[in-house]
Amino acid sequence: MGSFFQSFAHVCVGMFRGMSLHQICLLCPGADKYMGTILPVLLDAAKDSDPTLRQCAAYGLGVVGQHRGQHLKPRVPEVVQICAAIMSDPEARSNTDNATATDNAVAALGKVLEFHGECVDGGAVGGLWVNALPLQNDVAEAKYAHAQLVRMLEASDARCVVG
């Protein structure tokens, strides 16, 4: 069953180019048993040259981090590295599609900080995240990330204070 699902996941991502697996991550009651297959697909897609695919994958990584965190925890350093690469790309905000993918990478990084802060250098990741705000292209992710920043500031969370 695992190889079928892996093939299916790659076909979905490849065929639809905008189809991410985040809905499966969130909505399928039995999705936990497929996270070992889904997560590598999301990580790979987040490095794709197509900004729509990167956006979907970055969003999916944020969903996994927030709702299926036990599966992301061992891969947190890789997720941080991928999000940082998307955010620092010279073309990160060159057009709406790239900017939306970047917003989703920033939001995913914020979710890693919020839900897996013990797995990262909080000051470094927090600084990277705060310096990438405000988000301007993905309204839903912007609302979440900006509210997250407010929560962290109200809690005097040192990870969101940039020196």
C-alpha positions as CSV (number, residue, x, y, z in Angstrom):
1,M,0.0,0.0,0.0
2,G,2.9,2.4,0.8
3,S,4.3,2.3,-2.7
4,F,0.9,2.8,-4.2
5,F,0.3,5.8,-2.1
6,Q,3.8,7.2,-2.8
7,S,3.1,6.8,-6.6
8,F,-0.3,8.4,-6.2
9,A,1.2,11.3,-4.2
10,H,3.8,12.0,-6.9
11,V,1.2,11.8,-9.7
12,C,-1.1,14.2,-7.8
13,V,1.6,16.7,-7.3
14,G,2.9,16.3,-10.8
15,M,-0.4,16.3,-12.6
16,F,-2.1,19.2,-10.9
17,R,1.1,21.3,-10.1
18,G,-1.0,23.1,-7.6
19,M,-2.4,20.1,-5.8
20,S,-0.7,19.8,-2.5
21,L,-1.2,17.0,0.0
22,H,-2.0,19.4,2.8
23,Q,-5.7,18.4,2.7
24,I,-4.7,14.7,3.1
25,C,-2.5,15.7,6.0
26,L,-5.4,17.5,7.7
27,L,-8.5,15.7,6.7
28,C,-7.8,12.0,6.4
29,P,-8.3,10.2,9.7
30,G,-5.7,7.6,8.8
31,A,-3.2,10.1,7.4
32,D,-0.6,9.4,10.1
33,K,0.3,6.1,8.6
34,Y,1.2,7.8,5.3
35,M,3.2,10.7,6.7
36,G,6.4,8.8,6.0
37,T,5.4,9.0,2.3
38,I,3.7,12.4,2.2
39,L,6.4,14.3,4.0
40,P,9.3,13.5,1.6
41,V,7.0,14.5,-1.3
42,L,6.3,17.9,0.4
43,L,9.9,18.4,1.1
44,D,10.9,17.7,-2.4
45,A,8.1,19.8,-3.9
46,A,9.1,22.8,-1.7
47,K,12.4,22.8,-3.7
48,D,10.7,22.8,-7.1
49,S,11.2,25.6,-9.6
50,D,7.4,26.0,-10.1
51,P,6.3,28.7,-7.5
52,T,2.8,27.3,-7.3
53,L,4.1,23.9,-6.4
54,R,6.5,25.5,-3.9
55,Q,3.6,27.4,-2.4
56,C,1.4,24.3,-2.0
57,A,4.3,22.3,-0.5
58,A,5.3,25.1,1.9
59,Y,1.7,25.4,3.0
60,G,1.6,21.6,3.5
61,L,4.7,21.6,5.6
62,G,3.1,24.2,7.8
63,V,0.0,22.1,8.1
64,V,2.0,19.0,9.0
65,G,4.0,21.1,11.5
66,Q,0.9,22.4,13.2
67,H,-1.4,19.3,13.1
68,R,0.8,16.2,12.6
69,G,3.9,17.5,14.4
70,Q,5.3,14.2,15.6
71,H,6.1,13.4,12.0
72,L,7.8,16.6,11.3
73,K,9.9,16.8,14.4
74,P,12.8,14.6,13.1
75,R,12.8,16.7,9.8
76,V,12.6,20.2,11.4
77,P,16.2,21.2,10.5
78,E,15.5,20.3,6.9
79,V,12.2,22.2,6.9
80,V,14.0,25.3,8.3
81,Q,16.7,25.0,5.7
82,I,14.1,24.7,2.9
83,C,12.0,27.6,4.1
84,A,15.2,29.8,4.5
85,A,16.2,28.9,1.0
86,I,12.8,29.9,-0.4
87,M,12.9,33.1,1.6
88,S,16.4,34.1,0.6
89,D,16.1,33.4,-3.1
90,P,16.8,36.5,-5.1
91,E,13.5,36.0,-6.9
92,A,11.6,35.4,-3.7
93,R,9.3,38.4,-4.1
94,S,9.9,39.1,-7.8
95,N,6.3,38.4,-8.8
96,T,3.0,37.4,-7.2
97,D,3.5,33.6,-7.6
98,N,7.0,33.7,-6.0
99,A,5.9,36.1,-3.3
100,T,3.0,33.8,-2.4
101,A,5.3,30.8,-2.2
102,T,7.6,32.9,0.0
103,D,4.7,34.0,2.3
104,N,3.9,30.3,2.8
105,A,7.5,29.4,3.6
106,V,7.6,32.3,6.1
107,A,4.3,31.0,7.6
108,A,5.6,27.4,7.8
109,L,8.8,28.7,9.5
110,G,6.6,30.5,12.0
111,K,4.7,27.3,12.7
112,V,8.0,25.4,13.2
113,L,9.0,28.1,15.7
114,E,5.6,27.9,17.5
115,F,5.1,24.1,17.6
116,H,8.7,22.8,17.4
117,G,10.7,25.6,19.0
118,E,12.7,23.2,21.1
119,C,14.2,21.7,17.9
120,V,15.7,24.9,16.5
121,D,17.9,27.8,17.6
122,G,14.9,30.0,18.6
123,G,16.8,33.3,18.3
124,A,18.1,32.6,14.8
125,V,14.9,31.1,13.5
126,G,12.8,33.8,15.3
127,G,14.9,36.5,13.8
128,L,14.7,35.1,10.3
129,W,10.9,34.8,10.7
130,V,10.3,38.3,12.1
131,N,12.5,39.9,9.5
132,A,10.4,38.3,6.8
133,L,7.2,39.9,8.1
134,P,4.8,41.4,7.2
135,L,3.3,38.9,4.7
136,Q,1.5,40.6,1.9
137,N,0.5,38.1,-0.7
138,D,-1.3,35.2,1.0
139,V,-4.0,36.8,3.1
140,A,-4.8,33.7,5.1
141,E,-1.2,33.0,6.0
142,A,-0.7,36.7,6.7
143,K,-3.5,36.7,9.2
144,Y,-2.2,33.6,11.0
145,A,1.5,34.8,11.1
146,H,0.7,38.3,12.2
147,A,-1.6,37.0,15.0
148,Q,1.1,34.6,15.9
149,L,3.6,37.5,16.2
150,V,1.1,39.4,18.4
151,R,0.7,36.3,20.7
152,M,4.4,36.0,21.0
153,L,5.0,39.7,21.7
154,E,2.2,39.6,24.3
155,A,3.9,36.6,26.0
156,S,7.3,38.5,25.9
157,D,8.7,35.6,23.8
158,A,12.3,36.4,23.3
159,R,12.4,34.4,20.0
160,C,10.5,37.3,18.3
161,V,12.7,40.1,19.5
162,V,15.2,41.0,16.9
163,G,18.3,42.9,18.1
